Amino acid sequence: MSSALVLGADGGIGRQVVAQLAASGCGTVVTADRRGPVDHLVDVADDGATSRYSRWLDGFEQGGAMPDLVVWSVGVYPRRPPHAYGTDATRAVVDANLTGFLRFVAALTRVQRRDGRPRRLVVIGSQAGATGGTDAVYAASKAGLNAVVKSLAREYASLRLIANCVSPGPTDTPMADVMGERRAHYERAIPLGRFSSASEVAAVVVWLLTQAPEAVLGTVIDVDGGLVRR
């Protein structure tokens, strides 16, 4: 029976992923986030050598069990124009959305090289990573996730790590609240005429983790009501 780890488990999409994994019959679902009722309280943006996140990652490398199914559903979206960013604010977004993931990937791939167990990784990106958006720093950090996933597919498929990315468009989660009056603009632009639901995004994540063929590898799957045309 598979075990799963969901990082960002207290977010709108993360909670749905946890619920749907549990309903799918996944044996153990371990949760992590910087807040909320989760198994591990960790802040992925904290890069201190003795931070809780660093110690948690060290635990995997020192023989702790790395689950078979891993979901990265971490993200912050300030919705701030480039001119409103300073150095510290830029680093805060990039550290939360991308650098923290790269640190996790370092631990994950070292474990993968050690034990070679079949594992699946699904990363929650964003359509902003393909099209840009009103927050250039956020868009750049999400585009970076796509590049990491494609690189993992090339380098680690032979070691039985299957990595993919799910790219939501506007989705009904608390993160979407920052859109304010622009929500109506997006709803008009989306061919389906509405925001996606968190459960729709989670359904694609769980499919990639549990049912998708191995040949679905290094892909970015849009869940956005037809908004992005690649």
C-alpha positions in Angstrom: 0.0 0.0 0.0 1.4 3.4 -1.0 2.3 6.2 1.4 2.0 9.9 0.5 3.4 13.2 1.6 1.6 16.5 0.8 3.5 19.7 1.3 1.3 22.8 1.5 -1.4 20.6 2.9 -3.3 23.4 4.6 -3.9 25.3 1.3 -7.1 25.2 -0.7 -5.8 22.7 -3.2 -3.6 20.9 -0.7 -6.6 20.0 1.5 -8.4 18.6 -1.5 -5.4 16.5 -2.5 -5.2 15.1 1.1 -8.9 14.2 1.1 -8.9 12.6 -2.3 -5.7 10.6 -1.6 -7.3 9.3 1.6 -10.5 8.4 -0.4 -8.4 6.6 -3.0 -7.2 4.1 -0.5 -3.7 5.4 0.0 -2.3 3.9 3.1 -0.8 6.8 5.0 -1.0 10.5 4.0 1.5 12.7 5.8 0.9 16.4 5.8 3.2 19.4 6.1 2.7 23.2 6.0 3.8 26.3 7.8 0.4 26.5 9.5 -2.8 24.5 10.2 -3.6 21.1 11.7 -0.8 19.2 9.9 1.7 16.5 10.9 4.8 18.6 10.3 4.9 22.4 10.8 7.7 23.6 8.5 8.3 26.8 6.7 10.0 25.9 3.4 11.2 29.5 3.0 13.3 29.2 6.1 16.8 28.5 4.9 18.6 28.4 8.2 20.9 25.4 8.7 19.2 24.7 12.0 15.7 25.6 10.9 12.9 23.1 11.4 12.7 22.6 7.6 16.4 21.9 7.4 16.2 19.4 10.2 13.1 17.7 8.7 14.9 17.3 5.3 18.0 16.0 7.1 15.8 13.3 8.6 15.0 11.9 5.2 18.6 11.8 4.2 19.6 10.1 7.5 17.3 7.1 6.8 13.8 8.5 7.4 11.2 7.0 5.1 10.5 9.1 2.0 6.9 8.3 0.9 6.1 6.8 -2.5 3.8 9.7 -3.6 4.8 13.3 -3.1 2.9 16.4 -3.8 4.3 19.9 -3.7 1.4 22.3 -3.2 3.3 25.3 -1.7 2.8 28.8 -3.0 2.4 32.4 -2.1 0.8 35.0 -4.4 1.1 38.6 -3.2 -0.2 39.9 -6.6 2.3 42.8 -6.6 3.6 44.7 -9.7 7.4 44.5 -10.3 7.9 48.2 -9.2 6.4 47.4 -5.8 9.0 44.7 -5.0 12.1 45.3 -3.0 14.9 42.7 -2.5 13.5 41.2 0.6 10.0 40.9 -0.8 11.4 39.3 -4.0 13.4 36.8 -2.0 10.4 35.9 0.2 8.3 34.9 -2.8 11.1 33.1 -4.6 12.2 31.3 -1.5 8.6 30.1 -0.7 7.7 29.1 -4.3 11.0 27.9 -5.8 14.1 27.8 -3.5 12.3 25.7 -0.9 11.3 23.2 -3.5 14.9 23.0 -4.8 16.0 22.2 -1.3 13.4 19.5 -1.1 14.4 18.1 -4.5 18.0 17.8 -3.3 16.9 15.6 -0.4 14.4 13.7 -2.5 17.0 12.8 -5.2 19.6 11.8 -2.8 17.1 9.4 -1.3 16.2 8.2 -4.8 19.8 7.5 -5.6 20.1 5.5 -2.4 17.1 3.3 -2.6 15.7 3.5 -6.2 12.2 2.8 -5.1 9.3 3.7 -7.5 8.1 7.2 -6.6 5.8 9.8 -8.1 6.1 13.5 -7.6 3.5 16.0 -8.6 4.1 19.8 -8.4 1.4 22.4 -8.3 2.5 25.2 -10.7 0.5 28.0 -12.2 -0.7 29.1 -15.6 1.3 32.3 -14.8 4.4 30.2 -15.3 3.5 29.9 -19.0 1.8 33.2 -19.8 3.1 35.6 -17.2 0.7 37.7 -15.2 0.3 40.8 -13.0 2.9 39.5 -10.6 6.2 39.0 -12.4 8.1 37.6 -9.4 5.3 35.0 -8.8 5.2 34.1 -12.5 9.0 33.6 -12.6 9.0 31.4 -9.6 6.3 29.2 -11.0 8.0 29.0 -14.4 11.0 27.7 -12.5 9.0 24.8 -11.1 8.2 23.7 -14.6 11.9 23.7 -15.5 12.8 21.7 -12.4 10.1 19.0 -13.2 11.3 18.6 -16.7 14.9 18.3 -15.5 13.9 15.7 -13.0 12.1 13.7 -15.7 15.3 13.7 -17.8 17.7 12.9 -15.0 15.8 10.6 -12.7 13.2 8.5 -14.7 15.9 5.8 -15.0 16.0 5.8 -11.2 12.1 5.3 -11.1 11.1 8.8 -10.1 8.1 10.0 -12.2 7.7 13.7 -12.0 5.0 15.9 -13.4 3.4 19.4 -12.9 -0.2 20.4 -12.7 -0.8 24.0 -13.7 -4.0 25.5 -12.4 -5.5 28.7 -13.8 -7.8 30.8 -11.6 -9.1 28.5 -8.9 -11.6 29.0 -6.1 -9.2 29.0 -3.2 -8.4 31.7 -0.6 -5.4 32.6 -2.7 -7.8 33.9 -5.4 -9.2 36.5 -3.0 -6.4 38.9 -3.9 -7.8 39.2 -7.4 -10.6 41.4 -6.2 -12.4 43.2 -9.1 -10.2 41.3 -11.7 -12.1 38.1 -11.0 -14.8 39.2 -13.4 -12.2 39.9 -16.1 -10.8 36.4 -15.7 -14.2 34.7 -15.7 -14.9 36.4 -19.1 -11.5 35.3 -20.5 -11.9 31.6 -19.4 -13.7 29.6 -22.2 -15.5 27.6 -19.6 -16.8 30.8 -18.0 -15.8 30.1 -14.5 -12.9 29.4 -12.1 -11.8 25.8 -11.6 -12.5 24.2 -8.3 -9.8 23.0 -6.0 -11.4 19.5 -6.2 -10.9 19.5 -10.0 -7.2 20.3 -9.7 -6.8 17.7 -6.9 -8.4 15.1 -9.1 -5.8 15.5 -11.8 -3.0 15.4 -9.1 -4.3 12.2 -7.7 -4.7 10.7 -11.2 -1.1 11.4 -11.9 0.0 9.9 -8.6 -2.1 6.7 -8.8 -3.4 5.9 -12.3 -1.5 7.7 -15.0 0.9 5.6 -17.2 4.6 6.0 -16.5 5.0 7.5 -20.0 3.2 10.6 -18.7 6.4 12.1 -17.5 7.9 15.6 -17.3 4.6 17.1 -18.4 2.7 20.2 -17.5 -1.0 19.6 -17.4 -3.2 22.7 -17.4 -6.4 22.7 -15.3 -7.8 26.1 -16.2 -11.0 25.9 -18.2 -9.2 26.3 -21.5 -7.5 29.6 -20.5 -4.0 28.7 -21.7 -3.5 27.6 -25.2 0.0 26.1 -25.5 
